[in-house]
Every structure is written in C-alpha cells, then in structure tokens.
Amino acid sequence: MKIRSFRHRAIAVIFLLSMSIPAIAQKSGSSVIDEKNVRSAMQFLAGDAMQGRGSGTMFERIAAEYIGSQFMQFGLEPAGELGWDGKPTFVQTVTNTRNSFDGAPTLKYGSTTIDHGKEMLVLRATGAAVSGTLQKIGMNDKPAAGSAVFVRLPADAPPNAMQSLMGMVTAGASIVLVEETAQYRANWANMAGRRISFTSAPKPSAVIVVSKDAASAISAMADGTRIEFGGKVTSTQSQTWNAMGKITGSDPKLTAEVILLTSHLDHLGVRESAPGTDKIFNGADDDASGSVAVLEMARVLGAGKKPKRTVYFVCFGSEEAGGYGASWFVNNLPVAKDKLVANLEFEMIGRPDEKVKPEELWLTGYERSNLGPELAKRGAKLVQDPHPDQNFFMRSDNIQLARAGIIAHTVSSFGLHKDYHQASDEVKTIDFVHMTRSINSMVKPIQWLVNSNFVPAWNAGGKP
C-alpha cells in the first residue's frame, strides 16, 4: 500500500461526489432497512480512500461531513455549530489539548527506573505523571481504586485478552502492568519508535507492557509498593469533529424529552509501524458499522411521521483517542441533562457473536437499568452481554453519558474477533445479512421509545 502525495485532492473529489449522490429514498414510514444502503455507506466510510478515519485527522473530519450531509438529505435539522452564513450546520468542531512525551517516559518501582522502548512499552497514557500502589491480581479480579495492578496473561489466553486490561483502568486502576507476550515481543521494535501522545483525562492512567525481567522484579515486590510513571511533555492544540442532527418532537409535552442515538465515527488511521504491507486500519466493524446504524435510524425516522419525543443523532469523534467528542458533548449538552431520557450507542454490529443466537444483539450493562428489558418487550432482540469480563459497558462512548447519570448503553454483537484494532478490520469481513437484519431489528423498538412516555431508571447499584 502506498500513500501518494495527491491523496488529499483525491479524497476531496470522492467526498464531493458522495455528497452529490442523492440518498436512496424509502417509502414514507417504512421500517425496512435496505442492504444496498448499508453497503454503500460502509464502502465509503471504511474504504481505503478514507485512510482509517484517524482520530483528529482530516479524514475523520471528512467522515463527519459525509455523515452530516446524509443527515441533511434525510430531512434532519442541523444540531452542530454555526456555519459561514450564521446558521447551524451538521458538524460540531471540538478543540482539545494533546500532549506528547518529549522523550521516552519512564516507570519507577523501588530503586529501579526503566524506559519506554527498552524494558517496557506504553500502550496508552492519559497523564504526564501517574502513580499507584502495587496490587498483584488475576485477569478476573477487581482492581482497587488508585492501584498499580500487575497481571500475567495465562498461557491459554485468547488473542483479545489484552482488551480486558484496558477495562481495568475504568474499573479503578491508575496503572496497569502486564508481562510481555510473544505478540508484543515480536512488535517491540516497531512500538518502541512510536511517540507517545495523549489528551489529558480527568483521571490520569497508563497501560504498560513490561519485559519478562521487569515482570519478575515487580512480582517479587510486596503489594503496596509505590509505582510511578511519567515524563516531560509538550502540549499542542488538536481538533475532533462530531456529526450531529436532530428531529424535534411533535408532542407539546414530550418534545422536551430527548432520545440520543450515537456511534463513534473515527478509527486508528494509518500506522506506518504496523507489520506487513497494509498500513490502513479501516475500522469497518469498529465503528463504521455503528455509524451506519445511526444513519439508517436517521433515514427511517426522518422519512416517517415525526416522533413525539425529540431525537438527536450524533456520531462522535476521537473515541479511539479517549472519547473526546463524547466528553465534549456531555460537558456541553444541547439540552437540559434531566431531559435526556436515554442514550443507545451502536458499536461493532458488523458480524454475529457466536455466544448469542444469530439474530440477537447484546446490550452492555443490560442488568444495570430497565431500558434493555423494556426494549426487549417491544421486540428488540437484545440480551445480556456474554462477555462480562471485558467490561464493555465502560469501553464505549456511552460511559461518558452514564457517568453523568444518563441511562446509556451500547448495542453490539462483537464476538472478540481477531480483526479488532487490526488492519484486517475491512469491509470484506462484514456480514451484511447480519448487519442489515440487526439494524432492522432495532427500528420498531426505537420507534416505540421515541413515541412513548417511558422513562428508564437505574437498577439498584447499577449507576456507574
């Protein structure tokens, strides 16, 4: 794969052509999702021309503009920032501060200090300085708040076991340390040359792979030993983009209540250090599939009778970089927080999950509120998340809203496939029969939700 110097001009032409093609109309009020519409949007968003929609890149912005243009064609009202003519647009620009370590960040335990690229690899950081007290735990154990957990992956760990380590941060850990695996050792040199960048989070954290020698030394230390991570950073301004449209409710009383349908439109972009010849991380399942679900819901609801409640359709930017589009949205809500009745995020619905029935989708945090069971009563083929150890409830944009007290869950069918966060997550891997059926199965339950006066509530102990 070669990235040519003229790619920006080529993409601009493709984008303008995509905007000029009229949306394929549905019959008014129809709840049938047409597979060719699903394929069309997926081919654009997850094709090589979009260069992986990297968080904060112009390709992410093009994705936002494309989705916004579709919202416009479907008859939605603009809910983004003001345009050149002083009128609202379908895109919201979010500016945030991004930090990069000037040199290799370090990890200190006891009297030993090790460097990124040598005895450790930093997978993710959200702060210039992070510390915690050592806690040695198993993969299924819960970390203590503010701990620096150390874990060893079992020999029979699945390829996606590393995902659950990311979930330990959201469960309370400040630092997650894991002993190197053969996979990480094979890519050590490539990852060592990567400059570590981050956008600050309210709770700084770090996820780190340590060498076998470092792992042996850490495992021999007593729980409670202080662990410190950090380095000198330089700060720069960066941007991300949310695509936003809405339908104002028709009922005089219920119009003040809002249902929020969301996804994230970004992915990992182009990574020159990736092994092999394919450097584009297309993000077909993650999360072009969810963004297409939001588009199709907008198409159906925009073509039918106006719902009684107001509906916002938002595809967030920079979820992969830390959920910054969603975080901005939550901190700058366009409506009063107590009027935001519920949020359904769509993420990774492009392939079926073998752990549930072929026609079923699962809802993260199903047991946390009464929203999932109530939708299931109305025909939604939603079941409980079959991967509780993965902490998926806390690993998508819904968590940004849930932490603010809003009932928010993610609809998915991710079966822990090996293409997650790999260049192989391409359109050719999508099961379009499953994906089209999945979106269609949610239409009538959502039509019920946007026209009812049902207000979901957290179950006891369910609020994060």
C-alpha positions as CSV (number, residue, x, y, z in Angstrom):
1,M,0.0,0.0,0.0
2,K,1.4,3.4,-1.0
3,I,0.1,6.7,0.3
4,R,0.5,9.2,-2.6
5,S,1.1,12.9,-2.2
6,F,-2.1,13.7,-4.1
7,R,-4.4,11.7,-1.8
8,H,-6.0,14.8,-0.1
9,R,-7.1,16.1,-3.5
10,A,-8.4,12.6,-4.4
11,I,-10.3,12.3,-1.2
12,A,-11.8,15.7,-1.7
13,V,-13.1,14.7,-5.1
14,I,-14.6,11.4,-3.7
15,F,-16.2,13.3,-0.9
16,L,-17.8,15.9,-3.1
17,L,-19.1,13.1,-5.4
18,S,-20.5,11.3,-2.4
19,M,-22.4,14.4,-1.3
20,S,-23.8,14.9,-4.8
21,I,-25.4,11.5,-5.0
22,P,-29.0,11.6,-3.7
23,A,-29.8,9.3,-0.8
24,I,-31.8,6.3,-1.8
25,A,-35.3,7.1,-0.7
26,Q,-37.5,4.8,1.4
27,K,-41.2,4.7,1.4
28,S,-42.6,7.1,4.0
29,G,-42.9,5.3,7.3
30,S,-41.2,2.1,6.1
31,S,-39.1,0.2,8.7
32,V,-37.3,-1.9,6.2
33,I,-33.5,-1.3,6.1
34,D,-32.2,-1.8,2.6
35,E,-28.9,-3.8,2.4
36,K,-27.6,-1.7,-0.5
37,N,-27.8,1.5,1.6
38,V,-25.9,-0.3,4.3
39,R,-23.2,-1.5,1.8
40,S,-23.0,2.0,0.2
41,A,-22.2,3.8,3.4
42,M,-19.9,1.1,4.7
43,Q,-17.9,1.2,1.4
44,F,-17.4,4.9,1.8
45,L,-16.6,5.1,5.5
46,A,-14.4,2.0,5.7
47,G,-12.8,2.1,2.2
48,D,-9.0,2.7,1.8
49,A,-9.7,6.2,0.5
50,M,-10.7,7.2,4.0
51,Q,-7.3,6.2,5.3
52,G,-8.8,4.7,8.5
53,R,-10.6,7.9,9.7
54,G,-7.8,8.5,12.3
55,S,-8.8,10.4,15.4
56,G,-8.3,14.1,14.9
57,T,-7.2,13.8,11.2
58,M,-8.8,15.4,8.2
59,F,-10.1,12.0,7.2
60,E,-12.1,12.0,10.5
61,R,-13.5,15.4,9.5
62,I,-14.4,14.1,6.1
63,A,-16.3,11.2,7.7
64,A,-18.2,13.8,9.9
65,E,-19.0,16.0,7.0
66,Y,-20.2,12.9,5.0
67,I,-22.5,11.7,7.8
68,G,-23.7,15.3,8.3
69,S,-24.6,15.6,4.6
70,Q,-26.6,12.3,4.9
71,F,-28.5,13.7,7.9
72,M,-29.4,16.7,5.8
73,Q,-30.7,14.5,2.9
74,F,-32.8,12.5,5.4
75,G,-34.6,15.7,6.5
76,L,-33.0,16.1,9.9
77,E,-32.5,19.5,11.5
78,P,-28.8,20.7,11.9
79,A,-27.6,20.4,15.5
80,G,-23.9,21.4,15.1
81,E,-22.0,24.7,15.1
82,L,-22.9,27.8,13.2
83,G,-21.7,27.9,9.6
84,W,-20.4,30.8,7.4
85,D,-24.0,32.1,7.0
86,G,-24.7,32.1,10.7
87,K,-27.0,29.1,10.5
88,P,-26.5,25.8,12.3
89,T,-24.6,23.0,10.5
90,F,-24.5,19.3,10.9
91,V,-20.9,19.2,12.3
92,Q,-19.5,20.3,15.7
93,T,-15.8,21.1,16.0
94,V,-14.2,20.2,19.3
95,T,-10.8,21.6,20.2
96,N,-8.7,19.9,22.9
97,T,-5.2,19.9,24.1
98,R,-3.0,17.0,23.1
99,N,0.3,16.1,24.9
100,S,3.3,14.3,23.7
101,F,6.2,13.0,25.7
102,D,9.4,14.8,24.7
103,G,11.5,11.6,25.2
104,A,10.9,8.1,26.5
105,P,8.6,8.1,29.5
106,T,9.8,6.1,32.5
107,L,8.4,3.6,35.0
108,K,9.9,3.6,38.5
109,Y,9.4,0.8,41.1
110,G,11.6,0.6,44.2
111,S,15.0,1.8,43.3
112,T,14.7,0.8,39.6
113,T,13.7,3.0,36.7
114,I,13.0,1.6,33.2
115,D,12.4,3.3,29.9
116,H,9.7,3.0,27.2
117,G,11.1,1.1,24.2
118,K,13.7,-0.8,26.3
119,E,12.3,-2.7,29.3
120,M,8.7,-1.6,28.7
121,L,6.2,-0.4,26.1
122,V,3.5,2.2,26.9
123,L,0.2,1.1,25.2
124,R,-1.8,4.1,26.5
125,A,-1.3,7.1,28.8
126,T,-3.7,9.9,29.7
127,G,-1.4,11.9,32.0
128,A,2.1,13.2,32.3
129,A,2.6,11.7,35.8
130,V,0.7,8.7,37.2
131,S,1.3,6.7,40.4
132,G,-0.3,3.9,42.3
133,T,0.3,1.2,44.9
134,L,1.2,-2.2,43.6
135,Q,-1.6,-4.8,43.6
136,K,-1.0,-8.3,42.0
137,I,-4.3,-9.6,40.7
138,G,-5.7,-12.2,38.2
139,M,-7.5,-11.4,35.0
140,N,-10.9,-11.6,36.6
141,D,-10.1,-9.8,39.8
142,K,-11.3,-6.3,40.5
143,P,-8.5,-3.6,41.0
144,A,-8.5,-1.3,44.0
145,A,-9.1,2.4,43.3
146,G,-5.8,4.1,42.6
147,S,-3.8,0.8,42.3
148,A,-1.0,-0.1,40.0
149,V,-2.1,-3.6,39.1
150,F,0.3,-6.2,37.8
151,V,-1.2,-9.1,35.8
152,R,0.2,-12.1,33.9
153,L,-1.8,-13.4,31.0
154,P,-2.5,-17.2,31.2
155,A,-0.9,-19.4,28.6
156,D,-4.3,-20.2,27.0
157,A,-5.4,-16.5,26.9
158,P,-7.3,-15.7,23.8
159,P,-5.8,-13.1,21.3
160,N,-8.2,-10.4,22.5
161,A,-7.4,-10.9,26.3
162,M,-5.4,-7.6,26.2
163,Q,-8.7,-5.7,25.8
164,S,-9.8,-6.6,29.4
165,L,-6.6,-4.9,30.7
166,M,-7.9,-1.6,29.3
167,G,-11.1,-2.2,31.2
168,M,-9.2,-2.4,34.5
169,V,-8.5,1.4,34.2
170,T,-12.2,2.2,34.0
171,A,-12.7,-0.2,36.9
172,G,-10.4,1.9,39.1
173,A,-6.7,1.2,38.4
174,S,-4.3,4.1,37.8
175,I,-1.6,1.9,36.2
176,V,-2.0,-1.5,34.6
177,L,1.2,-3.5,34.1
178,V,1.2,-6.8,32.2
179,E,4.1,-9.1,31.4
180,E,5.1,-9.2,27.8
181,T,3.6,-11.8,25.4
182,A,5.1,-13.3,22.3
183,Q,2.9,-10.9,20.2
184,Y,4.3,-7.8,21.9
185,R,7.9,-9.0,21.8
186,A,7.6,-9.6,18.0
187,N,6.5,-6.0,17.6
188,W,8.7,-4.5,20.2
189,A,11.0,-2.6,17.9
190,N,8.1,-1.0,15.9
191,M,6.3,0.1,19.1
192,A,9.5,1.4,20.7
193,G,9.8,4.0,18.0
194,R,6.3,5.3,18.5
195,R,6.0,8.8,20.0
196,I,3.6,8.6,23.0
197,S,0.8,11.2,22.8
198,F,-2.3,11.7,24.8
199,T,-5.1,14.0,25.6
200,S,-5.4,14.6,29.4
201,A,-8.2,12.8,31.1
202,P,-9.8,13.8,34.5
203,K,-8.3,10.6,36.0
204,P,-4.7,10.1,34.6
205,S,-3.8,6.5,33.8
206,A,-1.3,4.3,32.0
207,V,-1.4,0.8,30.5
208,I,2.1,-0.7,30.1
209,V,3.7,-3.9,28.9
210,V,6.9,-4.8,30.8
211,S,9.7,-7.2,29.8
212,K,10.0,-10.6,31.5
213,D,12.9,-9.4,33.6
214,A,10.9,-6.4,34.8
215,A,7.9,-8.5,35.4
216,S,9.9,-10.9,37.6
217,A,11.2,-8.0,39.7
218,I,7.7,-6.4,40.1
219,S,6.1,-9.7,41.0
220,A,8.7,-10.2,43.8
221,M,7.7,-6.9,45.4
222,A,5.2,-6.6,48.2
223,D,1.7,-5.3,47.5
224,G,1.5,-1.7,48.4
225,T,4.9,-0.8,46.8
226,R,4.7,2.6,45.1
227,I,4.8,2.6,41.3
228,E,5.4,5.8,39.4
229,F,5.1,6.6,35.7
230,G,5.7,9.8,33.8
231,G,7.9,12.1,31.7
232,K,8.3,15.6,30.3
233,V,5.6,16.6,27.8
234,T,4.9,19.2,25.2
235,S,1.3,20.3,24.7
236,T,-0.4,21.2,21.4
237,Q,-3.9,22.0,20.3
238,S,-5.9,19.4,18.3
239,Q,-9.4,19.0,17.0
240,T,-12.0,16.4,16.5
241,W,-15.5,16.5,14.9
242,N,-19.0,15.3,15.9
243,A,-21.7,14.8,13.2
244,M,-25.0,16.0,14.7
245,G,-28.6,16.1,13.5
246,K,-32.0,16.1,15.3
247,I,-35.7,15.7,14.8
248,T,-37.8,18.0,17.1
249,G,-40.6,16.1,18.8
250,S,-44.2,16.7,17.7
251,D,-45.9,16.3,21.1
252,P,-46.3,19.6,23.1
253,K,-45.2,17.9,26.3
254,L,-42.9,15.1,25.2
255,T,-40.9,17.3,22.8
256,A,-38.8,18.4,25.7
257,E,-37.6,14.9,26.3
258,V,-34.7,13.6,24.2
259,I,-33.6,10.2,23.0
260,L,-29.9,10.1,21.9
261,L,-28.8,7.6,19.2
262,T,-25.0,7.5,18.8
263,S,-21.8,5.9,17.5
264,H,-18.2,6.9,17.0
265,L,-17.0,7.7,13.5
266,D,-13.2,7.6,14.0
267,H,-10.7,4.7,14.0
268,L,-7.0,4.3,14.1
269,G,-5.9,5.8,10.8
270,V,-2.6,4.9,9.1
271,R,0.2,3.3,11.1
272,E,3.5,3.1,9.3
273,S,4.9,0.9,12.1
274,A,2.3,-1.8,11.6
275,P,3.7,-5.2,10.4
276,G,3.0,-6.2,6.8
277,T,2.2,-4.1,3.8
278,D,-1.2,-2.9,4.8
279,K,-0.9,0.1,7.0
280,I,-4.5,1.3,6.8
281,F,-6.7,0.5,9.8
282,N,-10.0,0.7,8.1
283,G,-12.3,0.2,11.1
284,A,-15.1,-1.4,9.2
285,D,-16.7,-3.2,12.2
286,D,-15.2,-0.6,14.7
287,D,-17.1,1.5,14.2
288,A,-18.2,2.3,10.7
289,S,-20.9,-0.4,11.3
290,G,-22.3,1.5,14.3
291,S,-22.2,4.8,12.4
292,V,-24.2,3.2,9.5
293,A,-26.7,2.0,12.1
294,V,-27.2,5.6,13.3
295,L,-27.5,6.8,9.6
296,E,-30.2,4.2,8.9
297,M,-32.1,5.1,12.0
298,A,-32.0,8.7,10.8
299,R,-33.2,7.6,7.4
300,V,-36.2,5.8,8.7
301,L,-37.2,8.2,11.4
302,G,-36.7,11.2,9.1
303,A,-38.9,9.6,6.4
304,G,-41.8,8.8,8.7
305,K,-44.2,10.7,10.9
306,K,-42.4,13.0,13.4
307,P,-41.8,11.2,16.7
308,K,-43.4,12.6,19.8
309,R,-40.0,13.0,21.6
310,T,-37.0,14.9,20.2
311,V,-34.3,12.6,18.8
312,Y,-30.7,13.5,18.5
313,F,-28.4,11.5,16.1
314,V,-24.7,12.0,17.0
315,C,-21.6,10.3,15.6
316,F,-18.8,11.2,18.0
317,G,-15.2,11.9,17.0
318,S,-12.0,10.7,18.7
319,E,-13.5,7.8,20.7
320,E,-10.3,5.8,19.9
321,A,-8.2,8.6,21.4
322,G,-10.1,8.7,24.6
323,G,-13.7,9.6,24.0
324,Y,-13.1,13.3,23.5
325,G,-16.0,14.0,21.1
326,A,-18.4,12.4,23.5
327,S,-16.8,14.0,26.6
328,W,-17.2,17.5,25.0
329,F,-20.9,16.7,24.1
330,V,-21.6,15.6,27.7
331,N,-20.0,18.7,29.1
332,N,-21.8,21.0,26.7
333,L,-25.2,19.3,26.4
334,P,-27.6,21.0,23.9
335,V,-30.5,20.2,26.2
336,A,-31.0,20.1,30.0
337,K,-29.4,16.9,31.4
338,D,-32.6,15.8,33.2
339,K,-34.4,15.9,29.8
340,L,-32.0,13.4,28.2
341,V,-34.1,10.3,28.7
342,A,-31.7,7.6,27.3
343,N,-28.7,7.0,25.0
344,L,-28.2,4.0,22.8
345,E,-24.7,3.7,21.3
346,F,-24.2,1.4,18.3
347,E,-20.8,-0.2,18.2
348,M,-19.4,-3.2,16.2
349,I,-22.6,-4.8,14.8
350,G,-21.0,-5.9,11.5
351,R,-20.5,-9.6,12.5
352,P,-22.5,-12.0,14.6
353,D,-21.3,-13.2,18.0
354,E,-21.2,-17.0,18.4
355,K,-22.1,-16.6,22.1
356,V,-25.6,-15.4,21.3
357,K,-28.2,-16.5,18.8
358,P,-27.6,-15.4,15.2
359,E,-30.4,-12.9,15.2
360,E,-29.5,-11.5,18.7
361,L,-27.6,-8.4,19.7
362,W,-26.3,-7.8,23.2
363,L,-26.6,-4.7,25.3
364,T,-23.7,-3.6,27.6
365,G,-24.8,-3.2,31.2
366,Y,-28.1,-4.9,30.4
367,E,-28.6,-5.6,34.1
368,R,-27.8,-2.0,35.2
369,S,-31.1,-0.4,34.2
370,N,-34.6,-1.4,33.0
371,L,-34.1,0.0,29.5
372,G,-32.9,-3.2,27.8
373,P,-35.6,-5.4,29.2
374,E,-38.3,-2.8,28.3
375,L,-37.0,-2.6,24.7
376,A,-36.9,-6.5,24.6
377,K,-40.6,-6.5,25.5
378,R,-41.2,-4.3,22.4
379,G,-39.4,-6.8,20.1
380,A,-35.8,-5.8,20.4
381,K,-33.6,-8.9,20.2
382,L,-31.4,-7.6,23.0
383,V,-29.8,-9.9,25.5
384,Q,-27.2,-9.6,28.3
385,D,-23.6,-9.0,27.3
386,P,-22.0,-12.5,27.2
387,H,-18.5,-11.1,27.8
388,P,-18.8,-9.5,31.3
389,D,-15.0,-9.9,31.9
390,Q,-14.3,-7.5,29.1
391,N,-16.0,-4.5,30.9
392,F,-17.6,-3.4,27.6
393,F,-20.1,-1.1,29.4
394,M,-17.2,1.1,30.3
395,R,-15.3,0.9,27.0
396,S,-17.5,2.9,24.6
397,D,-18.8,6.4,24.4
398,N,-21.9,5.5,26.4
399,I,-19.8,5.6,29.6
400,Q,-19.2,9.3,29.2
401,L,-23.0,9.8,29.5
402,A,-23.6,7.1,32.1
403,R,-21.1,8.7,34.4
404,A,-23.1,11.9,34.1
405,G,-26.2,9.9,35.4
406,I,-27.8,9.5,32.0
407,I,-29.2,6.0,31.2
408,A,-26.7,5.0,28.4
409,H,-25.9,1.6,27.0
410,T,-24.1,0.2,23.9
411,V,-25.8,-2.2,21.3
412,S,-23.3,-4.6,19.9
413,S,-22.6,-8.1,18.5
414,F,-18.8,-8.1,18.8
415,G,-17.6,-11.7,19.3
416,L,-14.0,-10.8,20.2
417,H,-12.8,-11.5,16.6
418,K,-9.1,-11.3,15.8
419,D,-9.5,-8.2,13.5
420,Y,-10.2,-5.9,16.4
421,H,-7.8,-2.9,16.1
422,Q,-6.0,-4.6,13.2
423,A,-5.5,-3.5,9.6
424,S,-7.7,-6.6,8.7
425,D,-10.9,-5.0,10.0
426,E,-12.1,-4.3,6.5
427,V,-15.4,-4.2,4.6
428,K,-14.7,-7.7,3.2
429,T,-15.1,-9.1,6.7
430,I,-18.6,-7.7,7.3
431,D,-21.6,-10.0,7.3
432,F,-24.1,-7.7,5.6
433,V,-27.0,-10.0,6.0
434,H,-26.4,-10.0,9.8
435,M,-25.7,-6.3,9.9
436,T,-28.8,-5.3,7.9
437,R,-31.0,-7.6,10.0
438,S,-29.6,-6.2,13.2
439,I,-30.3,-2.6,12.3
440,N,-33.8,-3.5,11.1
441,S,-34.5,-5.4,14.4
442,M,-34.0,-2.2,16.4
443,V,-36.2,0.1,14.3
444,K,-39.6,-0.7,15.8
445,P,-38.4,-0.8,19.4
446,I,-36.8,2.6,18.9
447,Q,-39.9,3.9,17.2
448,W,-41.8,2.8,20.3
449,L,-39.2,4.5,22.6
450,V,-39.3,7.9,20.8
451,N,-43.1,7.9,20.9
452,S,-43.7,6.7,24.4
453,N,-43.6,8.4,27.8
454,F,-41.5,5.6,29.3
455,V,-38.5,6.9,31.3
456,P,-35.9,4.3,32.2
457,A,-34.2,4.1,35.6
458,W,-31.0,2.6,37.0
459,N,-31.5,-0.6,38.9
460,A,-30.1,-0.8,42.5
461,G,-26.3,-0.4,42.3
462,G,-26.4,-0.1,38.5
463,K,-25.4,3.5,38.1
464,P,-21.6,3.8,37.5
